[in-house]
């Protein structure tokens, strides 16, 4: 049977370990409690967090006990790691709402309970510790010389226009205090995180050693970047969120489906729970027939199911399959709206829908054509569709053309699509 560490290495999820001999032995020897922190800077996590969420899931699947730590306390400060400027501080009401949103999302990926995963919030101890107590028990154990050598701090200090406030400078000590508290409360002996968290993690390891004379461990994974080196999780329209109200399941599915060939193998390993043999088979399929995009489809299906469930994945796949067919009329309103999200849109009135606007006028209004003469030519060639049904003449639009009474879907040729939205 493959060990957890071997599997993490195969998946490209190991960057650094505080002890590459003892940590594998610890994980192979019995149940270990390990944690990852998530700062509530928004009311939803995004796909950039997915690797870390699944690391906790992998821990649980291997028989260990994961702790998901919501940073209600540290979220008031902000981690300087990986950032070029200081975060805006959030008020307490916003932080509370953000924490609750994140809690609900984490519960989709792990099983919580008396013997299952643990959900903690560091405001429980950071919100009650006094300044003098914290300075005495934590601050005196670390030197400024040591702290400024950390990459996350040095990068900000050396930047001429960036700087680093004392508030953010203290972040690594607060995170170290988290580790000590989780060690005391739950026997936590492992902290995981992205490679930009290495300095913060090692401070926590040192604090537990100094205060409790105990050895604990840290493990980081490479940051997830796209092939061009840009930040993962950003699309042309912005961040890809795990909250379906922010990023629809259809848009989420499409984000993964559009994965570049150079990245899909890595994402299958790091962002799914698929076993090695299944991923190896998809690697072979992608190499032999990249045009079929079998690996991308499997990736989109697996990640969307993990995040939103099998029913939403099925709806997203159905929408993608019928978007250019007459079966588009069978999509429910929410799925249809999500599928049309990227199409150019324009507004029409109910009167225009009732014979007041011709097909040619509609094509011009939607900007699918540049002129009425081009619209006539497209119509004559049989290249114009309404709700994916071919149109033969310049008739007036009808209420039946509006799907769900709202969307008049126009298409020119095979793929060019636009939507006229009926004003309410």
N, C-alpha and C positions, 0 to 999 in steps of 0.2 A: 504493500500500500504506500502511495506517495505521501511523504510528510508535508505538513503545512508549509514549512519554509521552502522545500523543494518546489512545491506547486507555485508559491509566490514568486520564486526566482524564475520559473519557466514562464510565468505570465508577465515578467518584466516589472514586478512590483517591489523589488528590493533595491534600494539605493545605498543606504547606510544602516549599520547596526552598531549598537554600543558594545556588543560582545558577540562576534560571529561564531564563537564556539559554544558558550554557555546558553545563549538564547535558544538556538535550535534544540539543545538538550532539554531545556525547561519546557518548551512547547511539546516535545515528544513524551515528556514524563508525567503528564497529568493536566488537569484543568488549570488554565491560567486566565486571570482577569486582565483585560486590556482595554484601553480607552482612546477615543479620538474626540477632540473638541470642535464645536461648530458655533461660531459667533453669529448672533442673530441680527445681522446688519440689514436683513430684509425679511418679509414674512414668508419667504419661500427659499429653499435651497435651489441650486441650478445644476446643470450637468457637470460643471467643474467640481462639484462636491461628490459626484457619483462614485468615483474611484474609492474615496475614503469611506463612504457609506457601505460599499460592498466589501471593503476590508473587514469591517465589523461583522458583516454577514458571513464572510469566510471564516472568521474566528469562531462564530457560533456553530457553523456547519461542521467545524473540525472538533467540536466538543468543548470549546472554551467559552468564557463568559464575557461578552462585550459590554462596555459602558459607553453610551452616547452622552457626551457632556455638552449641554447647551450653555453657552457663555453669557448668561444674563448679567454677570458682573463684569467680565472682561469686554463684553460688547459695548460697555459704556466708555471703554478706553480705546480699543482698536489696536490690532497687531500691526507693527510697522513692516513686518516681513513681506517682501514682494511688492511693496508699494513705494511710489515716488513722492507721495504727499500724505499729510495726515488726514485721517477720516473725520467726517463731521460727527460730533457727538450726538447721540439720539436721546430723546426724552424718555422717561420711564414708561409712559403709556404706549409709545411706539415699540419699545423693547418688549413689553409684555405681549403685545399683539404678535410681534415677530416670533417670540419664543413659542407661543401656542401653535402658530403655523408650522414651525419646524418640527415640533413634537409630533404632530399628526403625520407628517411626511415620513419621519424616521420609523414610525410604527408600521409602515407599509413594508419595510424591508427586513425587520427583525421581529422575533417573538419576545415580548416583554412579559414579566411576571415574577413570581416569587423565586423561581429557579432559572428564569430566562435572562434576557438582556436587561440592563439597568439604565434608566433614564435619570440623569442628574442635571442640576442647574447650579453653576458655581456662585450665583448670587446668595445661595444658602450659607456659604462661609465668607465670601468676600464682602457681602453686605453687612456682616456683623463684626468682623475683625476690626479692632481699633488701630489707628495709625502707629501709636507707640509700640503696641504688641507686634504688629507686622514688621516694623523696623528692627525690633529686638530679635524676633524669631527667624526672620528671613533676610532682611537687608544687611545685617552685619556679617552674614556668611559669604557675601559675594563682593568682589572688588570691582570698582569702575573700570580698572585696567582690563580685567577679564571680560566684562560686558561689552566694551567698545570693540573688542576683537571679533565679536560675532558678526557674520556677514550682513545680517538684516539691519544691524545698527551702523556698522562701518559704512555701508553703501549710502545711507541717508546722511551721515555726518560729513562724508567727503563730497557730497553733491553741493555745489556752490549755492544753488537757489532753493534747496530742499529743506535742509535742517531737520531737527528732530526735537520735539518737545519733551520735557521731563515726564509728562503723562505717558507718552508712548514708550519712552525709555524704560519705564517701570514695568512694561507689559510682561517681559520675560520672567520677572520675579513673581508676578501674579499667576502666571501659568505654572511656574515651579510649585507654588503654593497649592494649586489644583492637584498636582501629582501627589503631594504629601497628604492632602486631605483624602483623596481617593485610595491611597495606600492604607490610611488609618481606617477608613469607613468600609472598604470592600476588599482589602488585600490586593489592590491593583498593582501589578508588577510590570506592565508593559504599556508604553504610550506609542501610538502610531501617528503618522502625519505625512504631509508632503515634504519634499526635500528642503523647502524654504523654512521648515519648522525645526531643523536640526539643532540650531542654537538654543531655542526655547526648550526642546526636549532634553538636551544634555544638562541644562540648568536644573530641570526637575529631577533628573537622575542624581545629580550631585546633592541636591537638597535632601532627598530621602536618605542618601548615604550619610550625610552629615548629621541629620536630626534623628534618624532611627537606626543607624549602623546596619542598614539593609541594602542589598543589591537589587536594583530594579533596572529595567531595560528600555531602550528606545529603538524604533525601526522606522525609517522613512522610505517613501516610494518616490520615483521620479515624477516631477510635475507633468501633467498632461498638456502637451502642446501640439498644435497642428503641424503638418509637414513643412509649412513655411515659417515655423517658429512663432506664430502668433498665438494669442491666448485661446485655449480651448473653451468651448461653450458659447462663443459669440457667433452669431449669424449675421447676414446682411441687415436683418431687422432688429438685432440686439441680442440680449442674453436669452438663452434657452432655459426656461425655468421648469422645475418639477411640478409646480402648481398648474393644474389644467385650466384654471381661470386666467393665468398669465400666458401660458403657451399651451394651445389646444393639443390633445392627443394626436390629432392628424398632423399638425405642424411639427410636433415632437418626433413622430414616426418619420416624417419627411426629412428632418434634420439628420437622422441617422442613416436614412436611405441614400442621402447625398454624400456620404463619406467617400473620400478619395481612396483609390485603389492602394495607394502607398500607406494608408493609415488603417485600413479595415482589419488587417490581421492583428495589429496591436490592440485595437479597441475590442475585438472579440475576446482577447485574453483578459484585458483589464476591466472591461465594462459589462461582462456577462458572467454567468455561472455555468456556461457550457463546459462539458468535460473536454479533456485534451483530444480524444479521438475525434470528437465532433468538429472541433476547431481545425484539426489537421486535415480533415476531409474538406472543409470549407476553404482552407488554404489551397489545396490541390485544385478545387473547382475554380477558384478565382484565378489561379495561374493558367489553367487550361482554357477557360472561357470567361475572361474578365467582362466581356460585353453582356453576359447574362446577369451579372451583379448578384449572384446567389449569396455571396458572403455578406453583402450590404443588406439584403433582404432578411437574412437570418439575424444580423445585428439589430436591425430596426425592430424586428418582431420580438426578440428576446428582451431588449432594453425597455421597449414600450410596455410589454407585459409586466416586467418587474415594477415599473413605475406606476402604471395606470390600470393594470389588470387585463385579462384575456379578452373581455368583452369590448373594451375600448380599442384594443389592438385590432380586433376583427373589424370594427367599424372603420378604423383608419385604413386598413388594407382594402376594404370594400370601396371606400371613397376614392382611393388611388386607382383602383381597377376600373371604376365606371366613370371617372371624371370626364372622359372624352367619348362616352357612349350615351345612348338614349336612356340607359338605366340610371343616369344621374338623377332622374326624377324620383327614384325610390329612396334616395338618401334623406335621413331626418334633417330637420332644419339646422340644428347645431352643427352636425357633421358637414352639411353642405356649406354653411357659412365658413367653417374652418378650411375646407378644401378650396374655397374661392378667395381666401384671405390675401393671397399674393397677386390676384388678378387686378388689372386696372378697373376702377369703378367710376361711375357717373350716376347722377340722380335723374329720375323722371317722376312726373306727377301721375296720380291715378287716372286723370283725364287723358294723358298721353298714352297710357297703356290701353285705353279703351278706343283704339282706332285713331288717336290723335297724332301718333308718331309712326312713320313708315319704317320698314326694315332698313332702307338706305339711310334715312335720317338717323336711325338708331346706330348704325355702323359708324357714321361720322361723329355722333355724340360721344360714342365710347372711345373714339380715337383708334379704332381698329383699322381704319382707312384714313387717308389724308384728304380725300375729296369725294364728292358725289359721283364723279366719273369713275373713280377707282372702285367705289362701291358697286356701281352698275356692272363693271367688268367682272368683279368677283361673283356677283349674283348670276351673271350670264354663264360663268364657268362652272356653276354648281358648287361653289366653294364657300357658301354662307350657310350657317346653321343657327337655329334658335333652340335652346335646350337640347342641343346636339341632334336636332332633327333637321334635315336639309330643307332649305327654303327655295322655291322655284321662282317666285315673283315678288314684286315690291308691295307686298300687302301691308296693311296696318297691324301694329301689335295688338294683341288681345289679352284679356285677363288670364286665359289659359296658358299664355307664354311665361307667366311669372311663377316660378317654383315657390311653393309655400306662400304665394301671394306677394312675394317680396323681390325675388331675384330673376331678372331676365338675363339668361346666360347666352351670350353671343360668341360665335366662333367663326374665324376666318381660316380656311385651310385646315391642316391637320392639328395644329397646336396653339395657334394664336387665339387667346380667349380674353374676353372682357365681360363686365357685369354692369347692368343697369339696375340700380336699387330703387324700388318704388318708395317714394316719400310717404310717411305716415302722418 
